[in-house]
């Protein structure tokens, strides 16, 4: 075990469980915040929320290979463990679990967790296997740590709903807390992948948030969701987005097509600017 600014760092499941066991024997509650690193204010807000909900906060730092497709950015995904450790300590975490790939997926590993239906649409359609990778690693982290609460951001809204479904289906004894999306001053949702944007692309990027916000307001006032999705795609294309994977209005819980105002709705979108694929979402209101 090593330490940085009061933050203990462990790299094996055995050491993680030993450290958390000490907390439990002292009757302390445990909050878990899984991350892939390259931390920004959005991640740190999750740490602070976990600190509000628990006595001790463990953050995980693991770039999970099973959620990346063969042509995606696993090899170049931003990594800064030393800088991340300082940020975690400053935000209130007291333990960082930073395992190797071999620790999380040991030789002979053969088990995967698949969440049907809600994990097969939208991101699951455009990134086949993505949510199987997410569900598998999150299930392992929850079982390894057995936290009282785990905090995830609403920025990855479908991921949050997939994890909630998985936890309910597997009867895992953990509360899943969703935290609001943290945005730049111009509305762009904070993301580690924003580092891929060129200056020109960065100026165009806030159009995604503005556009889906307009869609949310329009459908709340009775406009046709499909027509609004087509309009949003045209607007984003004019704003410089090279490809719009989807802009869609869905039921906020099931992510099936939104049945109307009797159910809470969510506008979700994914679109490409250069080599950055941006996702965002807003409630229908």
JOKA-V257466 format. One record per backbone hydrogen bond with DSSP energy under -1.0 kcal/mol. CO is the residue of the C=O (numbers start at 0). NH is the residue of the N-H. If there is no record, write none. Layout:
co=CO nh=NH
co=CO nh=NH
//
This chain:
co=1 nh=8
co=3 nh=6
co=6 nh=3
co=7 nh=95
co=8 nh=1
co=9 nh=97
co=11 nh=15
co=12 nh=16
co=13 nh=17
co=14 nh=18
co=15 nh=19
co=16 nh=20
co=17 nh=21
co=18 nh=22
co=19 nh=23
co=20 nh=24
co=21 nh=25
co=22 nh=27
co=23 nh=26
co=28 nh=55
co=29 nh=147
co=29 nh=148
co=30 nh=57
co=31 nh=150
co=32 nh=59
co=34 nh=61
co=39 nh=43
co=40 nh=44
co=41 nh=45
co=42 nh=46
co=43 nh=47
co=44 nh=48
co=45 nh=49
co=46 nh=50
co=47 nh=51
co=48 nh=52
co=49 nh=53
co=55 nh=30
co=56 nh=93
co=56 nh=94
co=57 nh=32
co=58 nh=96
co=59 nh=34
co=63 nh=66
co=64 nh=67
co=68 nh=71
co=72 nh=76
co=79 nh=83
co=80 nh=84
co=81 nh=85
co=82 nh=86
co=83 nh=87
co=84 nh=88
co=85 nh=89
co=86 nh=90
co=87 nh=92
co=93 nh=7
co=94 nh=58
co=95 nh=9
co=96 nh=60
co=99 nh=103
co=100 nh=104
co=105 nh=108
co=115 nh=117
co=116 nh=119
co=120 nh=123
co=121 nh=125
co=122 nh=126
co=126 nh=129
co=128 nh=132
co=129 nh=133
co=130 nh=134
co=131 nh=135
co=132 nh=136
co=133 nh=137
co=134 nh=138
co=135 nh=139
co=136 nh=140
co=137 nh=141
co=138 nh=142
co=139 nh=143
co=140 nh=144
co=141 nh=145
co=147 nh=174
co=148 nh=31
co=149 nh=176
co=151 nh=178
co=154 nh=156
co=155 nh=159
co=156 nh=160
co=157 nh=161
co=158 nh=162
co=159 nh=163
co=160 nh=164
co=161 nh=165
co=162 nh=166
co=163 nh=167
co=164 nh=168
co=165 nh=169
co=166 nh=171
co=171 nh=173
co=174 nh=149
co=176 nh=151
co=178 nh=153
co=181 nh=189
co=183 nh=186
co=187 nh=183
co=190 nh=193
co=191 nh=194
co=192 nh=195
co=193 nh=196
co=197 nh=201
co=198 nh=202
co=199 nh=203
co=200 nh=204
co=203 nh=206
co=204 nh=207
co=205 nh=209
co=206 nh=210
co=207 nh=211
co=208 nh=212
co=209 nh=213
co=210 nh=214
co=211 nh=215
co=212 nh=216
co=213 nh=217
co=214 nh=218
co=215 nh=219
co=216 nh=220
co=217 nh=222
co=218 nh=221
co=223 nh=227
co=224 nh=228
co=225 nh=229
co=226 nh=230
co=227 nh=231
co=228 nh=232
co=229 nh=233
co=230 nh=234
co=231 nh=235
co=232 nh=236
co=233 nh=237
co=234 nh=238
co=235 nh=240
co=236 nh=239
co=242 nh=271
co=245 nh=269
co=247 nh=267
co=248 nh=257
co=249 nh=265
co=250 nh=254
co=255 nh=250
co=259 nh=262
co=263 nh=251
co=264 nh=283
co=265 nh=249
co=266 nh=281
co=267 nh=247
co=268 nh=279
co=269 nh=244
co=269 nh=245
co=270 nh=277
co=271 nh=241
co=272 nh=275
co=275 nh=272
co=277 nh=270
co=279 nh=268
co=281 nh=266
//
